[in-house]
């Protein structure tokens, strides 16, 4: 990630995967959400990865956000089957990336990265808890929950980890402690926010960024799956206490119902390229999109990033 930022102004990450599969006609209403396609239809996942790379992504994230040993066990899978599925999320993304690179290495592109997605504890609960953060778990309990999955994903050798949609500071603290077991690995941490100053637990984004600022294994701090209207303020808050690269990938702006697994409205993202440029000017250097967005949104970013390099 750092190497790409040395060579170009921003890193373009990908956009929605689950809702993109839904847009393509697949049913994702499941406790495993899009992770069920690791079992049922990995080709569909590969199509989404390829679409984002073609749209201009410098980094794609694996479909492991809601993939956990516990979740797979509830579906009757053994530990070895669960391990294979988790690692397949990485190897699948790597193969799509490598196939893409064979055809595009001479296209003035930088070889894209594969980030292994690790969703919060609330994603496993599949009830929208990642938008509240009120788990009632200790840091040690969160470490215990995440450790085996993190170790399993890292064995597949992704380029980095993506700790996404983190709703509370204690979970970020657990991730930092876990990373110490893997001193050569790096990760970004992106929080989900309820407004322009607070993450979903109610804690301030400034407090979170300040905690992470001196953590060497954290290569970027930011926000994902949050309404675009809050992003400018959140960037400002992070910049005041941290010098790390800022990563942002907001959703389409609608509210998510964790019980029905539906979004409140459809959204219009025709102006996303302009919004992304403004966020870059305000201080974000790693930009993509989250739920309810498509490769077209990534194309809008790529159109001005490639022209400005």
C-alpha positions as a Markdown table, in Angstrom:
| # | Residue | x | y | z |
|---|---|---|---|---|
| 1 | Unk | 0.0 | 0.0 | 0.0 |
| 2 | Unk | 2.8 | 2.4 | 1.0 |
| 3 | Unk | 4.7 | 1.6 | -2.2 |
| 4 | Unk | 1.7 | 2.4 | -4.4 |
| 5 | Unk | 1.2 | 5.7 | -2.6 |
| 6 | Unk | 4.8 | 6.6 | -3.4 |
| 7 | Unk | 4.1 | 6.2 | -7.1 |
| 8 | Unk | 0.6 | 7.7 | -7.5 |
| 9 | Unk | -1.6 | 10.2 | -5.7 |
| 10 | Unk | -4.2 | 7.7 | -4.4 |
| 11 | Unk | -4.8 | 4.0 | -4.1 |
| 12 | Unk | -8.1 | 3.1 | -5.6 |
| 13 | Unk | -9.7 | 0.2 | -3.8 |
| 14 | Unk | -12.8 | -1.7 | -4.9 |
| 15 | Unk | -16.5 | -1.2 | -4.2 |
| 16 | Unk | -19.4 | -3.3 | -2.9 |
| 17 | Unk | -19.2 | -7.1 | -3.3 |
| 18 | Unk | -22.3 | -8.4 | -1.6 |
| 19 | Unk | -24.7 | -5.8 | -3.0 |
| 20 | Unk | -23.0 | -6.1 | -6.4 |
| 21 | Unk | -23.7 | -9.8 | -6.4 |
| 22 | Unk | -27.3 | -8.9 | -5.5 |
| 23 | Unk | -27.4 | -6.4 | -8.4 |
| 24 | Unk | -26.3 | -9.2 | -10.7 |
| 25 | Unk | -29.3 | -11.3 | -9.7 |
| 26 | Unk | -27.9 | -13.5 | -6.9 |
| 27 | Unk | -29.7 | -14.0 | -3.6 |
| 28 | Unk | -27.5 | -12.8 | -0.7 |
| 29 | Unk | -30.2 | -12.9 | 2.0 |
| 30 | Unk | -28.3 | -15.3 | 4.2 |
| 31 | Unk | -26.6 | -15.4 | 7.6 |
| 32 | Unk | -23.3 | -15.8 | 5.7 |
| 33 | Unk | -24.2 | -13.0 | 3.4 |
| 34 | Unk | -21.9 | -13.0 | 0.3 |
| 35 | Unk | -19.6 | -15.5 | 2.0 |
| 36 | Unk | -22.0 | -18.2 | 1.0 |
| 37 | Unk | -20.8 | -17.9 | -2.5 |
| 38 | Unk | -17.4 | -19.3 | -1.5 |
| 39 | Unk | -19.4 | -22.5 | -1.1 |
| 40 | Unk | -22.0 | -22.2 | -3.8 |
| 41 | Unk | -20.6 | -20.1 | -6.6 |
| 42 | Unk | -17.0 | -18.9 | -6.5 |
| 43 | Unk | -17.2 | -18.0 | -10.2 |
| 44 | Unk | -19.7 | -15.2 | -9.3 |
| 45 | Unk | -17.1 | -13.9 | -6.8 |
| 46 | Unk | -14.4 | -14.0 | -9.5 |
| 47 | Unk | -16.6 | -12.0 | -11.9 |
| 48 | Unk | -17.0 | -9.2 | -9.3 |
| 49 | Unk | -13.2 | -9.1 | -8.6 |
| 50 | Unk | -12.6 | -8.9 | -12.3 |
| 51 | Unk | -15.1 | -6.1 | -12.8 |
| 52 | Unk | -13.4 | -3.9 | -10.2 |
| 53 | Unk | -10.0 | -4.5 | -11.6 |
| 54 | Unk | -11.2 | -3.6 | -15.0 |
| 55 | Unk | -12.8 | -0.5 | -13.6 |
| 56 | Unk | -9.5 | 0.7 | -12.2 |
| 57 | Unk | -9.0 | -0.8 | -8.7 |
| 58 | Unk | -5.5 | -1.0 | -7.3 |
| 59 | Unk | -6.6 | -3.2 | -4.5 |
| 60 | Unk | -9.4 | -5.8 | -4.3 |
| 61 | Unk | -10.7 | -7.2 | -1.0 |
| 62 | Unk | -11.6 | -10.9 | -0.4 |
| 63 | Unk | -15.1 | -12.1 | 0.2 |
| 64 | Unk | -14.3 | -13.2 | 3.7 |
| 65 | Unk | -15.9 | -10.3 | 5.6 |
| 66 | Unk | -18.7 | -12.5 | 7.0 |
| 67 | Unk | -16.8 | -15.8 | 6.7 |
| 68 | Unk | -15.9 | -17.3 | 10.1 |
| 69 | Unk | -15.3 | -20.7 | 11.5 |
| 70 | Unk | -18.3 | -20.2 | 13.8 |
| 71 | Unk | -20.6 | -19.2 | 10.9 |
| 72 | Unk | -19.5 | -22.1 | 8.7 |
| 73 | Unk | -19.9 | -24.5 | 11.7 |
| 74 | Unk | -23.5 | -23.4 | 12.0 |
| 75 | Unk | -24.0 | -24.6 | 8.4 |
| 76 | Unk | -22.6 | -28.0 | 9.2 |
| 77 | Unk | -19.0 | -27.6 | 7.9 |
| 78 | Unk | -16.0 | -29.1 | 9.6 |
| 79 | Unk | -13.0 | -27.0 | 10.7 |
| 80 | Unk | -11.0 | -28.2 | 7.8 |
| 81 | Unk | -13.8 | -27.4 | 5.3 |
| 82 | Unk | -14.1 | -23.9 | 6.9 |
| 83 | Unk | -10.3 | -23.3 | 6.7 |
| 84 | Unk | -10.3 | -24.3 | 3.0 |
| 85 | Unk | -13.2 | -21.9 | 2.3 |
| 86 | Unk | -11.6 | -19.0 | 4.1 |
| 87 | Unk | -8.3 | -19.5 | 2.3 |
| 88 | Unk | -10.1 | -19.9 | -1.0 |
| 89 | Unk | -11.3 | -16.3 | -0.6 |
| 90 | Unk | -7.7 | -15.2 | -0.8 |
| 91 | Unk | -6.5 | -17.6 | -3.5 |
| 92 | Unk | -9.5 | -16.8 | -5.7 |
| 93 | Unk | -8.8 | -13.1 | -5.5 |
| 94 | Unk | -5.1 | -13.7 | -6.2 |
| 95 | Unk | -5.8 | -15.8 | -9.3 |
| 96 | Unk | -8.2 | -13.1 | -10.7 |
| 97 | Unk | -5.6 | -10.4 | -9.9 |
| 98 | Unk | -2.8 | -12.5 | -11.5 |
| 99 | Unk | -4.8 | -13.2 | -14.6 |
| 100 | Unk | -5.6 | -9.5 | -14.9 |
| 101 | Unk | -2.0 | -8.5 | -14.5 |
| 102 | Unk | -0.8 | -10.8 | -17.3 |
| 103 | Unk | -2.9 | -8.8 | -19.6 |
| 104 | Unk | -2.3 | -5.4 | -18.1 |
| 105 | Unk | 1.2 | -5.2 | -16.8 |
| 106 | Unk | 2.3 | -2.9 | -19.6 |
| 107 | Unk | -0.7 | -0.6 | -19.2 |
| 108 | Unk | 0.9 | 2.0 | -16.9 |
| 109 | Unk | -0.9 | 0.2 | -14.0 |
| 110 | Unk | 0.7 | -0.8 | -10.7 |
| 111 | Unk | 0.2 | -4.5 | -9.8 |
| 112 | Unk | -3.0 | -4.6 | -7.8 |
| 113 | Unk | -3.0 | -5.8 | -4.2 |
| 114 | Unk | -5.2 | -8.4 | -2.5 |
| 115 | Unk | -6.5 | -7.4 | 1.0 |
| 116 | Unk | -8.0 | -10.1 | 3.1 |
| 117 | Unk | -11.2 | -8.8 | 4.6 |
| 118 | Unk | -11.9 | -9.4 | 8.3 |
| 119 | Unk | -15.4 | -8.2 | 9.3 |
| 120 | Unk | -16.2 | -7.3 | 12.9 |
| 121 | Unk | -17.7 | -9.7 | 15.5 |
| 122 | Unk | -21.1 | -8.1 | 14.7 |
| 123 | Unk | -20.9 | -9.3 | 11.1 |
| 124 | Unk | -20.9 | -12.9 | 12.4 |
| 125 | Unk | -24.0 | -12.2 | 14.4 |
| 126 | Unk | -25.7 | -11.2 | 11.2 |
| 127 | Unk | -28.1 | -8.8 | 13.0 |
| 128 | Unk | -26.6 | -5.4 | 12.1 |
| 129 | Unk | -24.5 | -5.3 | 15.3 |
| 130 | Unk | -21.5 | -3.9 | 13.3 |
| 131 | Unk | -23.6 | -0.7 | 13.0 |
| 132 | Unk | -24.0 | -0.5 | 16.8 |
| 133 | Unk | -20.9 | -2.0 | 18.4 |
| 134 | Unk | -22.7 | -3.0 | 21.6 |
| 135 | Unk | -21.3 | -6.5 | 21.9 |
| 136 | Unk | -20.6 | -6.6 | 25.6 |
| 137 | Unk | -17.4 | -8.5 | 25.0 |
| 138 | Unk | -13.9 | -7.9 | 26.5 |
| 139 | Unk | -10.8 | -7.3 | 24.4 |
| 140 | Unk | -9.6 | -10.8 | 25.2 |
| 141 | Unk | -12.9 | -12.3 | 24.1 |
| 142 | Unk | -12.7 | -10.4 | 20.8 |
| 143 | Unk | -9.1 | -11.6 | 20.3 |
| 144 | Unk | -10.2 | -15.2 | 20.9 |
| 145 | Unk | -12.9 | -14.8 | 18.3 |
| 146 | Unk | -10.7 | -13.3 | 15.6 |
| 147 | Unk | -7.4 | -15.1 | 16.1 |
| 148 | Unk | -8.0 | -18.4 | 14.2 |
| 149 | Unk | -9.6 | -16.7 | 11.3 |
| 150 | Unk | -6.8 | -14.1 | 11.0 |
| 151 | Unk | -4.1 | -16.8 | 11.2 |
| 152 | Unk | -6.0 | -18.9 | 8.5 |
| 153 | Unk | -6.3 | -16.0 | 6.1 |
| 154 | Unk | -2.6 | -15.0 | 6.6 |
| 155 | Unk | -1.5 | -18.5 | 5.7 |
| 156 | Unk | -2.9 | -17.8 | 2.2 |
| 157 | Unk | -0.5 | -14.9 | 1.9 |
| 158 | Unk | -2.6 | -11.9 | 1.1 |
| 159 | Unk | -0.8 | -8.6 | 0.6 |
| 160 | Unk | -2.4 | -7.1 | 3.7 |
| 161 | Unk | -5.4 | -7.3 | 6.0 |
| 162 | Unk | -8.5 | -5.1 | 5.9 |
| 163 | Unk | -10.2 | -4.7 | 9.2 |
| 164 | Unk | -13.5 | -3.3 | 8.0 |
| 165 | Unk | -16.7 | -1.7 | 9.4 |
| 166 | Unk | -15.2 | -1.6 | 13.0 |
| 167 | Unk | -17.9 | -0.1 | 15.2 |
| 168 | Unk | -16.1 | 0.3 | 18.5 |
| 169 | Unk | -12.6 | 1.1 | 19.7 |
| 170 | Unk | -12.2 | -2.1 | 21.8 |
| 171 | Unk | -12.4 | -4.2 | 18.6 |
| 172 | Unk | -9.7 | -2.1 | 17.0 |
| 173 | Unk | -7.5 | -2.6 | 20.1 |
| 174 | Unk | -8.1 | -6.3 | 19.8 |
| 175 | Unk | -6.9 | -6.3 | 16.2 |
| 176 | Unk | -3.8 | -4.3 | 17.1 |
| 177 | Unk | -2.9 | -6.9 | 19.8 |
| 178 | Unk | -3.5 | -9.8 | 17.4 |
| 179 | Unk | -1.3 | -8.2 | 14.8 |
| 180 | Unk | 1.6 | -8.3 | 17.2 |
| 181 | Unk | 1.6 | -12.1 | 16.8 |
| 182 | Unk | 2.4 | -11.5 | 13.1 |
| 183 | Unk | 5.0 | -8.7 | 13.1 |
| 184 | Unk | 5.7 | -8.8 | 9.4 |
| 185 | Unk | 2.0 | -8.2 | 8.5 |
| 186 | Unk | 0.2 | -5.0 | 7.8 |
| 187 | Unk | -3.4 | -3.9 | 7.8 |
| 188 | Unk | -5.8 | -1.0 | 7.5 |
| 189 | Unk | -8.5 | -0.3 | 10.0 |
| 190 | Unk | -11.7 | 1.4 | 8.8 |
| 191 | Unk | -14.5 | 2.3 | 11.2 |
| 192 | Unk | -18.2 | 2.6 | 10.6 |
| 193 | Unk | -19.5 | 6.0 | 11.7 |
| 194 | Unk | -22.9 | 7.4 | 12.8 |
| 195 | Unk | -22.1 | 11.0 | 12.1 |
| 196 | Unk | -19.3 | 13.3 | 11.2 |
| 197 | Unk | -17.4 | 12.8 | 14.5 |
| 198 | Unk | -18.4 | 9.5 | 16.1 |
| 199 | Unk | -18.2 | 5.9 | 15.2 |
| 200 | Unk | -21.2 | 3.7 | 15.6 |
| 201 | Unk | -20.5 | 2.9 | 19.3 |
| 202 | Unk | -20.6 | 6.7 | 20.0 |
| 203 | Unk | -16.9 | 7.0 | 20.6 |
| 204 | Unk | -15.1 | 9.7 | 18.7 |
| 205 | Unk | -13.2 | 8.9 | 15.5 |
| 206 | Unk | -10.5 | 11.3 | 16.8 |
| 207 | Unk | -10.0 | 9.0 | 19.9 |
| 208 | Unk | -9.7 | 6.0 | 17.6 |
| 209 | Unk | -7.3 | 7.6 | 15.2 |
| 210 | Unk | -5.1 | 8.9 | 18.0 |
| 211 | Unk | -4.8 | 5.4 | 19.4 |
| 212 | Unk | -3.8 | 3.9 | 16.0 |
| 213 | Unk | -1.5 | 6.7 | 14.9 |
| 214 | Unk | 1.7 | 5.2 | 16.4 |
| 215 | Unk | 0.9 | 1.6 | 15.6 |
| 216 | Unk | 3.4 | 0.6 | 12.9 |
| 217 | Unk | 1.5 | -2.3 | 11.5 |
| 218 | Unk | -1.5 | -0.2 | 10.7 |
| 219 | Unk | -0.9 | 1.4 | 7.3 |
| 220 | Unk | -4.1 | 3.4 | 7.0 |
| 221 | Unk | -6.9 | 4.6 | 9.2 |
| 222 | Unk | -10.4 | 5.5 | 8.0 |
| 223 | Unk | -14.1 | 5.0 | 7.4 |
| 224 | Unk | -16.2 | 2.6 | 5.5 |
| 225 | Unk | -19.9 | 1.7 | 5.1 |
| 226 | Unk | -20.9 | 5.2 | 6.3 |
| 227 | Unk | -23.0 | 7.8 | 4.5 |
| 228 | Unk | -21.1 | 10.0 | 2.1 |
| 229 | Unk | -22.4 | 13.2 | 3.8 |
| 230 | Unk | -20.2 | 12.5 | 6.9 |
| 231 | Unk | -17.0 | 11.7 | 5.1 |
| 232 | Unk | -15.5 | 15.3 | 4.8 |
| 233 | Unk | -15.9 | 15.9 | 8.6 |
| 234 | Unk | -14.5 | 12.5 | 9.5 |
| 235 | Unk | -11.4 | 13.1 | 7.3 |
| 236 | Unk | -10.9 | 16.4 | 9.2 |
| 237 | Unk | -11.2 | 14.7 | 12.6 |
| 238 | Unk | -8.7 | 12.0 | 11.7 |
| 239 | Unk | -6.2 | 14.5 | 10.2 |
| 240 | Unk | -6.1 | 16.5 | 13.4 |
| 241 | Unk | -4.6 | 13.6 | 15.4 |
| 242 | Unk | -2.9 | 11.3 | 12.8 |
| 243 | Unk | -0.4 | 11.5 | 10.0 |
| 244 | Unk | -1.2 | 8.0 | 8.6 |
| 245 | Unk | -2.8 | 7.7 | 5.2 |
| 246 | Unk | -6.6 | 8.1 | 5.4 |
| 247 | Unk | -8.8 | 5.4 | 3.7 |
| 248 | Unk | -12.4 | 6.1 | 3.0 |
| 249 | Unk | -15.0 | 3.9 | 1.2 |
| 250 | Unk | -18.5 | 5.1 | 2.1 |
| 251 | Unk | -21.7 | 3.3 | 1.2 |
| 252 | Unk | -24.4 | 4.6 | -1.0 |
| 253 | Unk | -26.0 | 6.6 | 1.8 |
| 254 | Unk | -29.0 | 4.4 | 2.7 |
| 255 | Unk | -29.7 | 2.8 | 6.1 |
| 256 | Unk | -29.2 | -0.9 | 6.6 |
| 257 | Unk | -31.7 | -3.2 | 8.5 |
| 258 | Unk | -29.7 | -6.1 | 9.9 |
| 259 | Unk | -32.9 | -8.1 | 10.6 |
| 260 | Unk | -34.4 | -8.0 | 7.1 |
| 261 | Unk | -31.0 | -7.6 | 5.5 |
| 262 | Unk | -32.3 | -4.8 | 3.3 |
| 263 | Unk | -31.4 | -1.2 | 2.5 |
| 264 | Unk | -33.8 | 1.6 | 3.1 |
| 265 | Unk | -33.5 | 3.2 | -0.3 |
| 266 | Unk | -31.8 | 3.0 | -3.6 |
| 267 | Unk | -29.2 | 5.7 | -4.2 |
| 268 | Unk | -27.9 | 7.8 | -7.0 |
| 269 | Unk | -24.1 | 7.8 | -7.3 |
| 270 | Unk | -23.6 | 9.6 | -10.5 |
| 271 | Unk | -21.5 | 12.3 | -8.8 |
| 272 | Unk | -19.3 | 10.0 | -6.9 |
| 273 | Unk | -16.2 | 10.8 | -9.0 |
| 274 | Unk | -16.6 | 14.5 | -8.0 |
| 275 | Unk | -17.1 | 13.6 | -4.3 |
| 276 | Unk | -14.0 | 11.3 | -4.3 |
| 277 | Unk | -11.9 | 14.1 | -5.8 |
| 278 | Unk | -13.1 | 16.5 | -3.0 |
| 279 | Unk | -12.2 | 13.9 | -0.4 |
| 280 | Unk | -8.8 | 13.5 | -1.9 |
| 281 | Unk | -8.3 | 17.2 | -1.8 |
| 282 | Unk | -9.3 | 17.2 | 1.9 |
| 283 | Unk | -6.7 | 14.5 | 2.8 |
| 284 | Unk | -7.9 | 11.0 | 1.8 |
| 285 | Unk | -5.4 | 9.0 | -0.2 |
| 286 | Unk | -7.0 | 5.6 | -0.3 |
| 287 | Unk | -10.5 | 5.7 | -1.8 |
| 288 | Unk | -13.2 | 3.2 | -2.9 |
| 289 | Unk | -16.8 | 2.4 | -2.2 |
| 290 | Unk | -18.9 | 0.1 | 0.0 |
| 291 | Unk | -22.4 | -1.3 | 0.0 |
| 292 | Unk | -24.9 | -0.4 | -2.7 |
| 293 | Unk | -22.1 | 0.8 | -5.1 |
| 294 | Unk | -20.8 | -0.6 | -8.4 |
| 295 | Unk | -17.8 | -0.8 | -10.6 |
| 296 | Unk | -19.1 | 2.3 | -12.3 |
| 297 | Unk | -18.3 | 4.3 | -9.1 |
| 298 | Unk | -14.8 | 3.0 | -9.2 |
| 299 | Unk | -14.5 | 4.0 | -12.9 |
| 300 | Unk | -15.4 | 7.6 | -11.9 |
| 301 | Unk | -12.5 | 7.7 | -9.5 |
| 302 | Unk | -10.1 | 6.1 | -12.0 |
| 303 | Unk | -11.0 | 8.5 | -14.7 |
| 304 | Unk | -9.4 | 11.5 | -12.9 |
| 305 | Unk | -6.7 | 9.6 | -11.0 |
| 306 | Unk | -5.2 | 8.1 | -14.1 |
| 307 | Unk | -5.4 | 11.5 | -15.8 |
| 308 | Unk | -3.7 | 13.3 | -13.0 |
| 309 | Unk | -0.8 | 10.9 | -12.4 |
